[in-house]
Amino acid sequence: MRTFLHPADLGDLQGALQEAQHIKANRFAYDTIGRNKTALLIFFNNSLRTRLSTQKAAMNLGMNVIVLDVNQGAWKLETERGVIMDGDKSEHLLEAVPVMGSYCDVIGVRTFARFENRDDDYSERILQQFIQHSGRPVFSMESATVHPLQAFADLITIEEHKRTAKPKVVLTWAPHPKALPQAVPNSFAEWMVAAGYDLTIAHPEGYELCEDFSRGARITYDQDEALQGADFVYAKNWAAYRAPHYGQVLSKDLSWTVSQEKMALTNDAAFMHCLPVRRNMIVTDDVIESPRSLVIPEAANREISATVVLKRMVEALS
Ligand code: CP
């Protein structure tokens, strides 16, 4: 596996889920396959779960790990080609990327949407520069448009907790004070459809996701109607995708907060969120603290999804 952005990169998804189950039960079964191999984890943005779980996954495989916070201690990087570099950016990504590639065997990249230009964000320019110029296999640790390690962990979690073969999964928009990327909802929708689940996406008008990701889901502006009979409720905020409002916060309507009253509409659904979460904006205290909340096991499964992905990348090196 040379890149990891989409479920198709894993090939047979059921096979990948079985591998995840095996690795979870035998976490150190492959603790020598990464010997003398180095994972470089590059963060252009803050992270808690991705940083720790991916590092742990690499250690499970016996890999060496280098973590670089680009914004702390590295030279400030220019990403645009053709710019006269007379400002505060000392190094161009086009030199930095192959240099970074020379110190490692696989590269993980965390970079968010900038919300300056939709085409620019959706071209995944920074991630693509790593794919094209690093000479190494590259995986997204959340990039401008996708968060596949999160979605794979979400899928593992649902498989572990589902009570029917084809559960009803509801992805619901919820309010947040700041503009957030569409990466998590894009990937969640893409992976749930790929898994063959019954997916409904609920959001206020104006928050339609890119159809490349939401195709195959049922879409509604009525959250209460969506929640009827749901087996899993996945809450997430995202900023508007459609022009001319790309990257904007169009609503902070607290009636979309996932509360006990909302959960009462469901089929005793489990609650999910990728974290970090703003309590009493996205979800009320009582819902996230309830026995039906899966946010902690979901986060713990990030180690498993990352171990599967890194294992496959390391196996493909030899
Ligand atoms: N869910 C997730 O990616 O968390 P972090 O931003 O803390 O890595």
Residues whose N, C-alpha, C, O or C-beta is under 5 A from the ligand:
A	BS01	CP	N46 S47 L48 R49 T50 R51 C274 L275 P276
